[in-house]
Amino acid sequence: MASKNRLNRRKFLKCAAFAGSSFFFIPFTPSAWSAAANEKLNIALVGVGGRGQWFTVTIPRLGHNLVALCDVDETKNPQAYQNLPKARKFRDFRRMLDEMGGEIDAVIVATPDHTHAVASAAAIRAGKHVFCEKPLTRTVHESRALRELARQYKVATSMGNQGTAAGPFRRALELIQEGAIGEVKEVYFWNSEGGTDRRSPSTGGGAAPDFLDWNLWLGPAAYRPYNRQWMQRHLWREFGTCQLGNWGSHSANLAFMALKVHELWLSSGSETRQPIIRIEARHSGVNKLSFPKWEMVKWHIPARAGLPPITFNWLNGQAPGAREELEAMMGEELDWGDKKEKKWVDHGGAVIVGSKGMVRATEHNATFRLLPRDKFEGVATDRPQKVAASRGHEQDWLLACRGGPKPWANFDYAAALNEFLMLGNVATQFENGTVLEFNPVAMKIINQPDADALLRCEYRQGWKL
């Protein structure tokens, strides 16, 4: 494509991208931007291994071009390089954006947690639409920064919590908001895995292999000698978010959205009238290097959008009494890897408790059932009846890149969800029972300066948001 035509096309796509900026629950209708609906996007992928493998297959299958592949490890997903010989190869996403900025429409970020923010921010500043895998970021401040950048640059964004696109997810949202289970005042979400409670950092390890750029893998984190154990990101607070980021992004999603908790981040008024969320944790022991073996986190959510106060409860690992409490509440047994006939079906999930019944959602919130079962027999649960159906999680974002409606998981929403979750990871760094008071509008923990400092992280030289 000639440079003049490419400039005109990119300008059109950018101008169209928020022409259809309807909020989550507005049904889809064709409009003036539909002329761009068949435009192929040129997309760059940052992180081709792990979750990135999905995109190396899915994006071409959906009819778009993967024009650049970026990964610090040359051994990741060799099949992708064979299948996409025309895609340019990079190790450093900053160089990729510098050299190919005029050829890229959108960027997908599927790197380890600690580089989600810097890669997404760089792409947004370059004017690219961004799809970032969950968790959106490692810290509260990084999520807020991405939200503000996306607003400033008016790009289409989405976080990768794919359950959002499922028909049952959207049907459950309808039922909750229509009052099918009555007034909701309590939510439980869980994962059976827990943390590793590592008490000493990795040392030694020899030289980094030639196929890995260790300096680039570290990204904004403080430099330290190579040790492959650091690359097990879920073990370490400096590089990962453990199960709150890994699974909480999925399992808390339905309740957070249906009960309009995200609207607390949009509140206005004087500082004395702004909402306060209270967070407290119990856990197996304070560990600022790694994550506790088990944890129980409670968020006290104030009234919002005409809804009453509510508590969210996170149960992770073998928290004392957690499984028994959940089973008694639901009247059903859970499988946490010990029931061979349905192993791991229940390793994560959520229960939304109402005055008339409960929604029991699976770990991705992609399916659910109503409890007690006999009370809700015959209620349709497979697809939405009023809100917009999804074309697919990635497709919704790709359509938004070409001027369609905002995806439900856009950064305005996803940043609030991720801030909420990462507050749990802050709370587990303090003694049991410590209460943190968080102002979501000001992005500030108002009663514990040490905790407030943990909302941010320092970047080493050469890295920035």
C-alpha positions in Angstrom: 0.0 0.0 0.0 1.4 3.4 -1.0 2.4 5.6 2.0 -0.2 8.2 1.1 -3.0 5.7 0.9 -1.8 4.1 4.2 -1.8 7.5 5.9 -5.3 8.2 4.7 -6.5 4.7 5.8 -4.9 5.1 9.2 -6.4 8.5 9.7 -9.8 7.2 8.8 -9.5 4.2 11.2 -8.3 6.5 14.0 -11.1 9.0 13.5 -13.7 6.2 13.2 -12.5 4.3 16.2 -14.6 6.1 18.8 -17.4 7.2 16.5 -19.2 4.2 17.9 -18.2 4.7 21.6 -21.3 3.3 23.1 -20.9 1.8 26.6 -21.1 -1.9 27.4 -24.8 -2.6 27.3 -25.9 -0.7 24.2 -27.0 -3.2 21.5 -24.9 -3.2 18.3 -26.3 -1.3 15.3 -24.6 -0.6 11.9 -23.7 3.0 11.3 -21.4 5.2 9.2 -18.2 3.5 10.3 -19.3 0.2 8.8 -17.6 1.1 5.5 -14.3 0.2 7.3 -15.6 -3.1 8.6 -13.8 -5.1 6.0 -10.5 -3.3 6.3 -7.6 -5.7 7.2 -5.7 -4.5 10.2 -1.9 -4.7 10.4 -1.2 -6.1 13.9 2.0 -6.5 16.0 2.2 -9.2 18.6 4.5 -8.6 21.7 5.1 -12.0 23.3 4.7 -15.0 21.0 5.0 -17.8 23.5 2.5 -18.9 26.1 -0.7 -17.1 25.6 0.8 -15.4 22.5 0.6 -18.6 20.6 -3.2 -18.3 20.5 -2.9 -15.0 18.7 -0.5 -16.2 16.1 -3.2 -18.6 14.9 -6.3 -16.5 15.7 -5.5 -13.2 14.1 -4.7 -14.7 10.6 -7.8 -16.9 11.0 -9.9 -13.8 11.6 -8.6 -12.3 8.4 -6.0 -9.8 9.7 -2.3 -9.4 9.1 0.3 -10.2 11.7 3.1 -7.9 10.4 5.5 -8.1 13.4 6.4 -10.6 16.1 8.3 -9.5 19.1 9.8 -11.7 21.8 12.9 -11.6 24.0 13.3 -15.4 23.7 14.1 -16.7 20.2 13.0 -20.2 21.1 9.4 -19.3 21.8 6.8 -20.7 19.4 9.1 -21.4 16.4 6.0 -22.6 14.5 4.7 -19.0 14.4 7.8 -17.8 12.6 7.5 -20.6 10.1 3.8 -19.9 9.5 4.3 -16.1 9.2 7.5 -15.7 7.2 6.6 -12.2 6.1 6.2 -10.9 9.6 9.2 -8.9 10.8 11.0 -10.2 13.9 12.0 -8.1 16.9 13.3 -8.6 20.5 12.5 -5.0 21.7 9.0 -3.7 21.2 10.4 -0.1 21.5 12.5 -0.7 18.4 9.6 -2.4 16.7 7.4 0.7 17.2 10.2 3.0 16.1 10.9 1.1 12.9 7.4 0.0 11.9 5.2 2.7 13.5 3.7 3.7 10.1 2.9 0.1 9.2 1.1 -1.0 12.4 -2.5 -0.3 13.3 -2.8 -2.3 16.5 -0.7 -4.1 19.1 -1.4 -7.2 21.2 0.5 -7.6 24.4 1.0 -11.1 25.8 4.1 -10.8 27.8 4.8 -11.6 31.5 2.8 -9.4 33.9 5.6 -6.9 34.8 5.9 -5.7 31.2 2.2 -5.4 30.3 2.1 -1.7 31.3 5.2 -0.5 29.6 4.5 -2.4 26.3 0.8 -1.2 26.2 1.7 2.4 27.1 4.4 2.5 24.4 1.9 1.2 21.8 -0.8 3.7 22.9 1.6 6.6 22.8 2.4 5.6 19.3 -1.3 5.8 18.4 -2.0 2.1 18.2 -5.0 0.2 19.4 -4.1 -2.2 22.2 -5.3 -5.6 23.3 -3.5 -6.6 26.6 -3.8 -10.0 28.2 -4.9 -10.2 31.8 -3.9 -9.1 34.3 -3.9 -5.6 32.8 -1.0 -4.6 34.9 1.0 -5.5 38.0 0.2 -2.4 40.1 -2.7 -0.1 40.7 -0.9 3.0 39.3 0.0 1.2 36.0 -3.7 0.4 35.5 -4.7 4.0 36.1 -2.0 5.2 33.7 -3.2 3.0 30.9 -6.8 4.1 31.4 -5.7 7.8 31.1 -3.5 7.1 28.1 -6.3 5.3 26.3 -8.6 8.2 26.9 -6.0 10.7 25.8 -5.1 8.9 22.5 -8.6 7.7 21.8 -7.6 4.2 20.8 -9.6 1.0 21.0 -8.6 -1.2 23.9 -9.5 -4.5 25.5 -8.2 -6.8 28.3 -8.0 -10.5 27.7 -10.6 -11.8 30.1 -12.4 -13.8 27.4 -15.3 -14.9 29.5 -16.7 -11.4 29.1 -17.7 -12.4 25.5 -19.6 -15.6 26.5 -23.3 -15.7 26.0 -24.0 -17.1 29.5 -21.8 -14.3 31.1 -24.1 -11.7 29.5 -27.2 -13.6 30.4 -26.1 -13.9 34.0 -25.5 -10.1 34.0 -29.1 -9.6 32.8 -30.5 -11.8 35.5 -28.6 -10.2 38.3 -29.5 -6.7 37.2 -33.1 -7.7 36.7 -33.3 -8.9 40.3 -33.7 -12.6 39.6 -31.7 -13.5 42.7 -32.9 -10.6 44.7 -30.7 -8.0 46.5 -27.0 -8.9 46.4 -24.9 -8.1 49.4 -22.1 -10.7 49.2 -19.8 -12.2 46.5 -17.3 -15.0 46.9 -14.6 -15.9 44.3 -11.8 -18.3 44.8 -8.9 -20.4 43.5 -7.5 -23.6 45.0 -3.9 -23.0 43.9 -2.5 -20.5 46.4 1.0 -19.0 46.4 4.4 -20.5 46.9 5.5 -18.4 49.9 9.1 -18.3 48.7 11.3 -16.6 51.4 14.6 -16.1 49.6 15.4 -14.6 46.2 16.9 -16.6 43.3 20.7 -16.4 43.2 23.4 -17.7 40.8 22.2 -19.4 37.7 25.2 -18.7 35.3 25.1 -16.8 32.1 21.8 -16.2 30.3 21.5 -18.4 27.2 22.2 -16.8 23.8 18.6 -17.2 22.7 17.3 -15.0 25.6 17.8 -11.3 26.0 17.8 -11.2 29.8 18.1 -7.4 30.1 15.0 -7.0 27.9 13.1 -9.8 29.8 13.7 -7.8 33.0 12.3 -4.7 31.4 11.5 -2.0 34.0 12.4 -4.3 36.9 15.7 -3.7 38.8 18.6 -5.5 37.2 19.9 -8.7 38.8 22.0 -11.6 37.5 20.2 -14.2 35.4 18.4 -17.1 37.1 15.6 -18.8 35.3 13.6 -19.1 38.5 12.9 -15.3 38.2 11.1 -16.1 35.0 8.5 -18.1 36.9 6.6 -14.9 37.3 3.7 -16.1 39.4 6.2 -16.9 42.2 7.4 -13.3 42.6 5.6 -10.0 43.5 8.1 -8.1 41.4 7.2 -9.9 38.2 3.7 -11.4 38.7 0.3 -11.1 40.4 -0.2 -14.7 41.5 -3.8 -16.0 41.4 -5.6 -12.7 42.0 -4.2 -11.5 38.6 -4.1 -14.9 37.0 -7.6 -16.1 37.9 -9.3 -13.2 39.8 -9.4 -11.3 36.5 -11.8 -14.0 35.3 -13.6 -15.1 38.4 -14.5 -11.6 39.8 -15.4 -10.2 36.5 -19.2 -11.0 36.3 -19.9 -9.7 39.8 -17.8 -6.6 39.4 -19.6 -5.7 36.2 -23.1 -6.7 37.0 -23.0 -5.0 40.4 -21.6 -1.8 38.9 -18.6 -1.7 41.2 -16.6 0.0 38.5 -18.8 3.1 38.7 -17.1 4.0 42.0 -14.1 4.9 39.9 -16.2 7.4 38.1 -17.6 9.2 41.1 -17.3 13.0 41.4 -17.7 15.5 44.2 -15.5 16.9 46.9 -12.8 14.7 48.4 -14.8 14.3 51.6 -17.8 12.9 49.6 -15.8 10.5 47.5 -16.3 6.7 48.0 -14.0 4.7 50.2 -13.4 1.0 49.7 -12.1 -0.9 52.8 -9.8 -3.9 52.2 -8.6 -6.4 54.8 -6.7 -9.7 54.5 -5.9 -12.9 56.4 -3.1 -15.1 55.2 -0.5 -17.7 56.0 2.1 -15.0 56.7 3.4 -11.7 55.4 5.8 -12.1 52.5 6.9 -9.1 50.5 9.0 -11.2 48.1 6.5 -13.8 47.1 2.8 -14.7 47.8 1.3 -16.5 50.8 0.3 -20.2 50.6 -3.2 -19.2 51.4 -5.1 -15.9 51.7 -8.6 -14.6 52.4 -9.2 -11.0 51.2 -12.4 -9.0 51.9 -13.4 -5.8 50.1 -16.1 -3.7 51.7 -17.8 -1.8 48.8 -20.0 1.2 49.5 -23.3 1.9 47.9 -23.1 3.0 44.2 -25.5 3.5 41.3 -28.5 2.9 43.5 -27.2 -0.4 44.8 -26.6 -1.3 48.5 -23.1 -1.8 50.1 -21.6 -5.2 49.3 -18.7 -7.4 50.3 -16.4 -9.3 47.9 -14.5 -12.2 49.4 -11.4 -13.8 47.8 -10.4 -17.3 49.0 -7.1 -18.6 47.7 -5.3 -21.8 48.4 -6.1 -24.0 51.3 -7.5 -21.2 53.5 -8.8 -22.6 56.7 -12.5 -23.3 56.5 -12.8 -21.7 53.0 -13.9 -24.8 51.1 -16.3 -25.9 53.8 -17.9 -22.4 53.9 -18.4 -22.4 50.1 -19.8 -26.0 50.0 -22.2 -25.2 52.9 -23.4 -22.0 51.2 -24.0 -23.7 47.8 -25.2 -27.1 49.1 -22.8 -28.7 46.8 -19.4 -30.3 47.0 -16.4 -28.7 45.3 -13.7 -30.5 43.3 -10.2 -29.1 44.1 -8.3 -31.9 42.3 -9.4 -34.7 44.6 -12.5 -36.0 42.8 -11.3 -38.1 39.9 -14.6 -38.1 38.1 -14.5 -34.4 37.4 -11.0 -33.3 38.3 -10.4 -29.5 38.6 -13.8 -28.4 37.4 -14.2 -26.3 40.5 -10.6 -25.1 41.1 -11.8 -21.5 40.6 -15.2 -19.8 40.4 -17.6 -17.4 42.0 -20.8 -17.3 43.9 -23.0 -14.2 43.9 -25.3 -14.4 46.8 -28.7 -12.7 46.6 -31.7 -12.6 48.9 -33.7 -14.9 46.5 -31.0 -17.2 45.2 -27.4 -17.5 43.9 -25.4 -17.3 40.7 -22.7 -20.0 40.7 -20.2 -19.1 37.9 -17.3 -21.2 36.7 -13.7 -19.9 36.8 -13.8 -17.9 33.6 -17.4 -16.8 34.4 -18.2 -18.2 30.9 -20.9 -20.5 32.2 -23.1 -20.5 35.3 -26.1 -22.0 37.0 -28.7 -20.6 39.3 -29.1 -22.0 42.9 -31.1 -23.6 44.3 -31.6 -25.5 41.1 -35.3 -26.5 41.6 -36.3 -22.8 42.2 -34.9 -21.7 38.8 -35.7 -24.7 36.7 -36.6 -23.6 33.1 -34.8 -20.2 33.3 -32.8 -19.7 30.1 -29.0 -19.3 30.8 -27.3 -19.8 27.5 -27.5 -16.4 25.7 -28.4 -12.8 26.5 -31.9 -11.7 25.7 -31.6 -7.9 26.0 -27.9 -6.8 26.0 -25.6 -7.0 23.0 -24.3 -10.5 22.1 -20.6 -10.7 21.4 -19.0 -11.6 18.1 -16.1 -13.1 20.1 -13.7 -11.4 22.5 -11.0 -10.7 20.0 -13.5 -9.9 17.3 -15.2 -7.2 19.5 -11.8 -5.5 19.9 -10.9 -5.8 16.2 -14.3 -4.3 15.3 -13.6 -1.4 17.7 -10.3 -0.8 16.0 -12.3 -0.2 12.8 -14.8 2.2 14.4 -17.2 -0.2 16.2 -18.5 0.0 19.7 -16.2 -0.2 22.7 -15.5 -3.7 23.9 -17.0 -4.6 27.3 -13.5 -5.2 28.6 -12.1 -1.8 27.4 -9.5 -0.1 29.6 -12.0 2.2 31.3 -13.6 -0.9 32.8 -10.6 -3.3 32.9 -8.4 -0.7 34.7 -11.0 -0.4 37.5 -11.3 -4.2 37.8 -7.5 -4.7 37.9 -7.0 -1.9 40.5 -9.6 -3.6 42.6 -7.8 -6.9 42.4 -4.3 -5.5 42.9 -5.5 -3.9 46.2 -5.8 -7.5 47.4 -2.1 -8.1 46.7 -1.3 -4.9 48.6 -3.4 -6.0 51.6 -1.6 -9.4 51.9 1.7 -7.5 52.5 0.4 -6.4 55.9 -0.4 -8.2 59.2 -3.6 -10.1 59.4 -6.6 -7.8 60.0 -4.9 -4.6 58.8 -7.6 -2.5 57.2 -6.8 -0.3 54.2 -9.0 2.5 53.1 -8.8 3.2 49.4 -10.3 6.2 47.5 -10.8 5.0 43.9 -11.3 8.5 42.5 -8.0 9.9 43.9 -6.2 6.5 43.6 -5.0 6.7 47.2 -4.9 4.6 50.3 -5.7 7.3 52.8 -5.0 5.6 56.1 -1.7 3.7 55.6 1.2 5.6 53.8 3.2 2.4 53.5 0.4 0.7 51.7 -0.2 3.7 49.5 3.4 3.5 48.4 2.8 0.0 47.1 0.3 1.3 44.5 3.3 2.3 42.4 6.6 0.7 41.4 9.9 2.2 40.4 11.2 1.7 36.9 14.9 1.5 36.1 16.5 3.9 33.6 15.3 3.5 30.0 11.8 2.4 30.9 8.7 4.5 31.4 5.0 4.6 31.1 
